Amino acid sequence: MSTMQDKRQALDTDYELLYHPDIPGRGEFIRLVFEAAGVRYADIANEDQANYELVQQTCSPESTGDADGNPPPFAPPALKIRGAGRDGKDLVISQTPNILLYLGSKLGLIGSADHHLYYANQLTLTALDLANETHDTHHPIAVMKYYEEQKDAALIRSADFRETRMPKFFSYFERNLKSNESEGRGKYLVSSKLTYADTTLWQVLDGLFYAYPKEMASRSKEFPLLFDTFYPAIKAETWLQDYMNSGRRLQYSDGLFRRYPELDRQ
Amino acid sequence: MSTMQDKRQALDTDYELLYHPDIPGRGEFIRLVFEAAGVRYADIANEDQANYELVQQTCSPESTGDADGNPPPFAPPALKIRGAGRDGKDLVISQTPNILLYLGSKLGLIGSADHHLYYANQLTLTALDLANETHDTHHPIAVMKYYEEQKDAALIRSADFRETRMPKFFSYFERNLKSNESEGRGKYLVSSKLTYADTTLWQVLDGLFYAYPKEMASRSKEFPLLFDTFYPAIKAETWLQDYMNSGRRLQYSDGLFRRYPELDRQ
């Protein structure tokens, strides 16, 4: 249990995150952008479980949108931004990479030149693809069924994931760090400063260290810029250290990143 | 074989699409945006198979970027834009939704208000998620293995896809059309004009009609705005009719959308 005094009081914020309570999940990519920018946000279902009804209402499979003219989301996370919608009403947007694009642009986490936005965005999309493929290792057949019902397929899929997909993705990120080394010094993917691609990739790697500890212990030796420079350098940034010490950072459990030892390297 | 005189001569264009030849695949989402905007583009590997080497070079798993300072792509499609990169050099970007975001913004396919971009982008991301899930029905276990090696898992996954995922996605798009009905009249997802969300969703539906003809014949009765208004109305637009009659539109085969009758409704 986190102590209530550790929870950020966010009543004065323009931003409300609408997501499931208690898991980092896809909401964590969005939280990290706020934390990196030092901008207050309301994580409504974690601040008060009663608010989860509002999340479910907004993302209801019956909804045809809200009274402010916003269309319905497909699924959480969604983000409400005060006054940014039609005629100064609240704006509600959804889809993790779309929310990151919005916040990255508004909060200055997109590098320094115009075209850096598209570099940051493509890296973010690929990091989120890796997160989705991680999810699919424990749910290869049907997202609504239990892991135990699809364990045989999960064993085959996770072996393929560890042996072919992980190194393919890690090589891509390593080569991107290399491509930007003169500016980013192995620490930043785009330009010479933090972008939402860095925060997103960092979270995916951190989730993989939780889910696949043995595989990651071995793989991390193969990609030095990614694992000896990028991952620890982002982790050491003051904002991330402050966040991890704040009580706001949620523990991994049965979300996107799950630890099933039988799926890890044996 | 398509006749060469049908191929658009695109030597004078600022845009080069780098993608696999002969299949619509993910490249088709990008082609449709150019076709809708009436903007010339070079589809380099389809105009001359010899150019495919350039695509493979750009997306090589060894590349650490190009001489113009562009980072390496993860996989095709990529897009080269003349003069839009660092110091007026060529810009190379990748990831389908990132390329669509770029082109949608540059070519005026993002609606009429500032926040419409984020509505169009979230709908596009969800349509592409549906396309990815369609791909995963024939490759549920390992993307690099043959369909025949994962057919048992494909039968289970495609049943779940048809029974739970398709209606969930279709309901979402139907409710978005409903939410925007006063402006879009069931024909457009965002505002009162064509956006890249419309072209992308249309292509996913068209691919699904190819891959799952029986399931679609039945499902299409459940979502009237989507299938009686949106799909035929976009198909009837002059630019799309012209494109389909041009010889440039590629046939479906063994790409993202595949027709395996055993995976369809029985």
Contacts between the chains, C-beta under 8 A, distances in Angstrom:
chain1	res1	chain2	res2	distance
A	61	B	168	7.2
A	61	B	171	6.2
A	62	B	175	8.0
A	63	B	175	6.5
A	64	B	175	4.7
A	64	B	178	4.6
A	64	B	179	5.0
A	65	B	175	7.4
A	65	B	176	7.9
A	65	B	178	7.8
A	65	B	179	3.6
A	70	B	179	7.9
A	71	B	119	5.9
A	71	B	123	7.9
A	71	B	175	7.7
A	71	B	176	4.9
A	71	B	179	4.3
A	71	B	180	6.5
A	72	B	172	7.1
A	72	B	175	5.2
A	72	B	176	6.7
A	72	B	179	6.4
A	73	B	122	7.5
A	74	B	122	7.7
A	74	B	126	4.9
A	74	B	129	8.0
A	74	B	169	7.8
A	74	B	172	4.9
A	84	B	115	6.4
A	85	B	115	5.7
A	86	B	113	6.8
A	86	B	115	7.2
A	91	B	115	5.3
A	91	B	118	7.5
A	93	B	115	7.7
A	93	B	118	4.6
A	93	B	119	7.4
A	93	B	122	6.0
A	94	B	122	5.2
A	95	B	121	7.3
A	95	B	122	4.0
A	95	B	125	4.4
A	95	B	126	6.4
A	97	B	97	7.0
A	97	B	125	6.1
A	98	B	118	5.9
A	98	B	121	4.8
A	98	B	122	4.4
A	98	B	125	5.9
A	101	B	101	7.5
A	101	B	118	7.6
A	101	B	121	6.8
A	102	B	118	5.7
A	113	B	86	6.8
A	115	B	84	6.4
A	115	B	85	5.7
A	115	B	86	7.2
A	115	B	91	5.3
A	115	B	93	7.7
A	118	B	91	7.5
A	118	B	93	4.6
A	118	B	98	5.8
A	118	B	101	7.6
A	118	B	102	5.7
A	119	B	71	6.0
A	119	B	93	7.4
A	121	B	95	7.3
A	121	B	98	4.8
A	121	B	101	6.8
A	122	B	73	7.5
A	122	B	74	7.7
A	122	B	93	6.0
A	122	B	94	5.2
A	122	B	95	4.0
A	122	B	98	4.4
A	123	B	71	7.9
A	125	B	95	4.4
A	125	B	97	6.1
A	125	B	98	5.9
A	126	B	74	4.9
A	126	B	95	6.4
A	129	B	74	8.0
A	136	B	136	7.6
A	140	B	140	5.6
A	140	B	141	6.4
A	140	B	153	7.0
A	140	B	157	7.5
A	141	B	140	6.4
A	141	B	153	6.4
A	141	B	156	5.3
A	141	B	157	5.1
A	141	B	160	6.5
A	142	B	156	7.5
A	142	B	157	7.0
A	142	B	160	4.0
A	142	B	164	7.4
A	143	B	165	7.9
A	144	B	160	7.7
A	144	B	164	6.1
A	145	B	160	7.7
A	153	B	140	7.0
A	153	B	141	6.4
A	153	B	153	5.1
A	153	B	156	7.9
A	156	B	141	5.3
A	156	B	142	7.5
A	156	B	153	7.9
A	157	B	140	7.5
A	157	B	141	5.1
A	157	B	142	7.0
A	160	B	141	6.6
A	160	B	142	4.0
A	160	B	144	7.7
A	160	B	145	7.7
A	164	B	142	7.4
A	164	B	144	6.1
A	165	B	143	7.9
A	168	B	61	7.2
A	169	B	74	7.8
A	171	B	61	6.2
A	172	B	72	7.1
A	172	B	74	4.9
A	175	B	62	7.9
A	175	B	63	6.5
A	175	B	64	4.7
A	175	B	65	7.4
A	175	B	71	7.7
A	175	B	72	5.2
A	176	B	65	7.9
A	176	B	71	4.8
A	176	B	72	6.7
A	178	B	64	4.5
A	178	B	65	7.8
A	179	B	64	4.9
A	179	B	65	3.5
A	179	B	70	7.9
A	179	B	71	4.3
A	179	B	72	6.4
A	180	B	71	6.5
